[in-house]
Amino acid sequence: MTSLAGSGIVLASNSASRKAMLEAAGIAFEAVGADVDERALEAEMDGADPAEVAQALAAAKAAAVSAHRPGDLVLGSDSLVEVDGRRFDKPASRENAAEHLRSFSGKVMTLHSAAALARDGQIVWIGSDFARLRVRELGERFIAAYLDAEWPAVSYCVGVFRIEGPGVQLFDSIVGDQFTVLGMPLLQVLDALRDEGVLSR
C-alpha cells in the first residue's frame, strides 16, 4: 500500500492492533518494543486517575524508544481498563483471565487509551480518550469456551478481549470511538502527526 506519510514514524509497540490501525491509515512506520517497567510506574502512580496513568505509560514508552532513535518521531500508546473503581492490567495467566472476566460480568468497563509522541527523548504531544463498554452477564460455560478459543492471544490485551474478534461477544453495548476501543486514540494521533509535519494538511 502506498504510504500517505512522508518520513514515517517509529511505533513504540509490537501490538498487532496498533500496527493494523497505522497500516490501514496509510502511515509508514517501524515497530520497536519499548523497555518500560509498566507495573513499577503504575505502582508509583497508585491512586492516580486511570487516564493519567495511561498517559504516563504512553509517554514513558515513547520517551524510552526515542532516547535511542535521535531525530525520529516516536509514538507510544497504552490502554487501561477500570471496572467499579478497580484498575485491571493484562491477565498474567489463563486462570487470572477467567477471574477478570468474572469481575467484568454484568458491569460497565471504562477503557482509557492514551498516546504520546516523542523526539530526542522529549515528549512533544500527548492525548487520550475513553470508551464505556457494558459487559453482559457471562456464564462459566461461555468463559471457558471463550478462553479455549482466545487464549493466549488475549493475554496481551487489557480487558481480555480483541474487539475485532470473538471479544465482541462480551458486550451488550459500546459507547466511544472505535479506535479508542482498539487501543489508541487514532484520530487525535493523526492530527498530531499533521502538526508535526509527518502528514500533510
N, C-alpha and C positions, 0 to 999 in steps of 0.2 A: 504494500500500500504506500502511496506517496505521502510523505510527511508534510503537515502544514506548519511544522515548527522549523525555524531557521537553524540555530545551532544545537537545539535539543537540550535536554536536562539529564541529571542523574537522579534516579529514584532510590531513596534510601530504604529499600524494602524488597523482599522477594515474594510479597503477597501476590498470588495469582489474580485475585480480583482487581487489585490496584493496577497491575500490569495491563490487564484486559481493558480497564477504563481508559488508560492513556493511549493504548493501541487503537481502540475504537474512536477516540477523539482525534487521531492523527498526530499525536505528539511523539517526536523522536526522543528516545530515552535509553539510558543504560541502567540496569538494576544492580545495586550493590547493597548487600545486607549491612545493617548498622549494628555495631557492637555496643549496645547500651543495656545496662542492668535495669530493666524496667521495674522489677519488683522493688529494688532499692530506692529508686526515685519515687515510686508510689508510697513507700513507707515514710520517706522524708516529707511527703505532702499529705500525710494522714489527716483526715478531717477537712481537706480542701474540697471545693466544688468539683464534681467529676469533669465538667467542661474544662476547668483549669488544669486538671491532671492530664487530660487528653492533649491539651495544647502543649503542656510541658514535655510530654513524651514525644510528640511530633517534632518539637523544636530540638530536643536532645538528639533524636535520630538524624535530623538534617544537619545539625552542627557537627556531630561525630564524623559523618562521612565527608562533610565539606572541609573539615580540617586537613584531610588527606587529598583533596581534589582542588588545588588552587585555581581560581578563575572560573570554576564550574558552578552552575546554579544547581543546588541540590534540594530535592523535595522530600520531606519527611512527613509521615502520616501515622495516626493512631486512632483506635476506637476503644471506647469503654462502654460497658453495659451496667445500668443501675436498675435494680428492682427493689421496691419497698425501702429505699434508702441505703441498700447494700450494694457495693460495687463488686462486680464479678470479673475475674480475669479469664484467660483461656483455660480450658479444663486440663488438669495435669494427668488425667487417666480416664479410661472409659467409665470407671465407677464414679469418678468426680463429675464427668459429663452428665451421667444419669442423675446425680444429685442436683446439678444445676437445673436440668430440665424439670425436675420435680419442684424446685424452688420457683421456677418461672410459671408453672402451670396455673392458668386462670388469672394471671396478673398482667399489668402493663409494664413492659420493658422500655426504658428510655435508653436509646443508643446515641452516644456522643461521638462524633467523628471530627477530628481536627487535622490540619495540615500546616506545614511551615516551609518556607523557602530560606535557604542559607547560601551565602557566598563567602569564601575565605574564612570559614568558621564563625561568621556573624549572621544572626537571623535578620533577614530583610523584610519578611512578611509572615504573618500568622493569621489563621482563620479557623472557624469551627461552625458546626451546625448540629442539630439533634433531630431525632425522629422518635415517635412513640409507636410501639408495636404491641398490640393486645394479643397475648398468648392464650390460646384456647385451653380448655381442660385436657390435660394429656394423661392418657391411661398408661398403665405399666406395659401392656402388650405393645402399644404404639412406641413407647420409649425404647423398648428392647429391639423392635423391628427397625426403628429409625437408626439406632446406633449400629445395628448389623449392617445396614446399607451405607451409612455415612462415616463410620469410624474407620481409619484415623483421620480422614480428610478434615473433619470439623475440629480436630484437636488444635488446629491453627486459627480457629475462629472464635473470637469473643462472642458470647451468646450461643455458642454451639450450633450455629446454623450457617448455611450458604443459601442466601435468599434466591439465588439464581438456580438452585437445585431443589432437592426434597425439603430443604429447610422452610420453604414457603408453607408447608403443611402445618407448621407450628402455630400459625397466626389466624385470628379472626379478622383483624383489621390492621392497617398500617397508615399512619399519618406522618408525612415527611417526604423529603426529597429522595428519589430512588438511589442516587449516587451516595448520599449520606448513609443509607442503609447498606450499601455495598462496601462502605468503609472509608470514604473520602469525600469531602465537600467539593466535588469536581468543578462546579460552576464558579465557585469562589477561586479555586486554583487557576482556572483558565483566565479569569480576569486579572489575577496577579501576574500570570505569565505575559499577558499583554502589557501590563505596566512595566515589566522587566525587559520588554523588547524581544522576548522569545517568540511570541506570536504577534502577528500584525493586527492592527485595529481595522 
